[in-house]
């Protein structure tokens, strides 16, 4: 048995003998970035960019303080404490090479659930220049159909009554920004890193709606002083498995309770509008642009939607991972047909980008055999994802008379798995979705009312009123509910003339 070493600051030098470790001091720096939502993605993306920048440059004003606002963050909080907020990033290359590296750019982690004060104080601190977010598509608290802030959320109601006891991200941001304004400190930049078109504009609109209900003067100050850059973020980051943790110990002797795995590809395109300075991220490959819209639309409608197409059809067929889907020729041709015939036409020309090359690279990334990105991760929270990744493409193609058949089958497959909770082999499907009960209730009426699932207006808007869509959708659900071979319908759709 290999000698094991606990990952922590004191052991970094020794760990440096078997993998790269931070070559910068982590002791006295300023936490210029406060990050809410320290999931695997943040740790493979923004925290990795900052780590690379610090490795090559003296950069004492920028480190990250992570923030957890959900019960689920407690585990990471406790694990992080034991290992001085260090973690291993395991980059998995398609040729089988595994490159682990210890990341040191996160130096602190605070939970805001039972005691919000330290979190508000951290965000209101003079050293904080950026508050960044990865709170998932569902965390923005808006109604997908109307685009309005959801004041019915009981946590929002509660924090509007008790501004010193915030619960959601909006309550915390408001309390901190109020403190900054009252102390005549400059505002921080609010930087969204979630997969939402116009993510910066979205968080601006939501935050201002919330603040107006609490303190209209503060809303005016925020509207003038806070910058909300839009950004497109990209790196496939599967869920860490017990095998990842054990392999790190067996092959390298490192004991790390919370490593992150990811693909080698990484991209971040950001609008260069910051209220209070930023790290020179361009030195490590971040692209700063004046308008991120074409990039974000391309990524959401091709990559994220492509994931959902493979994930929702794959889960029903019984493929466990995205790379298993790509190894199945029919799934690859189906995906490519969706990308070419439905997603690409709604994108138009994107300056400086060859969309054919981009799609080829997506298929190669999805096929990385070492990533083993589970279809259950992709299908999780579909109710927050599809209204941003797939349904707009259907609507835009309906408006122009374009093809919708590939995407329509995906919606029918989503209905079937929400209803039955099993795949075509009869094995249970793992469903993680904030709306799982509502989805199941609607889907189970399909046998008596084939359109029941798409009557959920908050997800599908008025799609149910479109005859072309409902005709194709009805046909798709009927096939899925009466036959057992999902690949058969995929083939039928590929060859059908419509
Ligand atoms: C995925 C994304 O969750 C999903 O459905 O499509 O997490 C995807 O892996 C990332 O956006 C890649 O940048």
Boltz pocket constraint, residues with backbone or C-beta under 6 A from the ligand:
constraints:
  - pocket:
      binder: B
      contacts: [[A, 195], [A, 233], [A, 234], [A, 235], [A, 236], [A, 237], [A, 303], [A, 304], [A, 305], [A, 307], [A, 308], [A, 377], [A, 378], [A, 379], [A, 380], [A, 385]]
      max_distance: 6.0
